[in-house]
Amino acid sequence: MKFLKLAFTAAILLFSAQSMAAGFYFEPALFYESGKGTVDIDDSEATTKGMGVDLKLGMHFVDQKLFVGLDGSYSKPKFKHENTGYEADATSSTFGGIIGVQTPLLGLRLWAGYVAGGTLDPEESGLFDVKFEEAKGPKFGVGIKIFVVAVNFEYMDLKYSKGTGNWGSIPSLDDFGNKVSMISVSMPFMF
């Protein structure tokens, strides 16, 4: 996390609007996510799969080659826990920051970031009603931009540090880790 903070600070200082031409960066996206997680309470596996939307907002620098911004996502995945049979529709959201580059090589785009917060809230089903909060973790992405459309792959390694609700007969939860892969179609605008 210290490295990402340092990278964001360096990017802002090195590529500030005073030293180079800067512009606005806006990128809406539609994605499909597939996650595989571990519930620490019994070291069992859970999955998340579903559709969502993502929005990146920020600034671009150096002839639209470098971008820095905020990143937020909202999705409606299906949460499924294999050991208990707990399966429910869920609501998920994350927010954080990114720094990336748009290369001239075949429209290749690369970025890295940090998820600073988020929730995963599966609906109640039988004895189970849980909510995972305070997600944190790294986020990485790669994409190909063709004209105004980009096809992207992103990966997040999230750790939810707070779990509430009922996990069967157990009244509280420990941490939940979720490794999420996302395939998206986006429209990056830089002006």
Steps between C-alpha positions, in 0.01 A plus 500: 500500500789738572631440148163595345475815714852595392417428134184713512687787667786478251261494204314805624821694566683395184208541265315791656297736287763771554779298343316322217171519318229317693145402427198320635478119496162319509446126446166321549503119470275195507661185646455136592671388821599162632638476851628222720529565870575346835282535810750506788256370759518146359760548224240409237454629146239734356449639150355819353390531138300771328473824305590851607599853403823689560593867475846654496536881533818700507764689305723407210847634425782473246300495175234273650755230584478513883178503699434531873158475656236363728339165425163373620299189420152365573386146423224246568681165521365166619669394827539125549660314791581141416512340849167633626301538179447870580414660166358851463497806279743761630585866462867596476678835479862615512686831475865598477765663284691406184801609297552375146650543156353496150778378270516571127571129446177347361292700748644307796395642839639406843398620846537424868311622799384443851147424622456716810152381596206287400222265602357163398146449627332167415126483568353284775452132417385250764719531811749723320503878482844659478668821388871546434641854532823701497648342185860589424756371255691548174342527157676445167376535144596461137300591193499563127345823371359498146369842395269599790437153647732302726490133599656449843600238755527602867598310812434594865628319810255623763499444875178594683604565861150520649228238475159534663183294512429132553704222347272208579528435873805729533391856594802688361769476234868567460670616181394408149751503213380519139719479188293659222564488124306740279455520121363834384412716202563869562507835324803702618458872426787744538436868427 
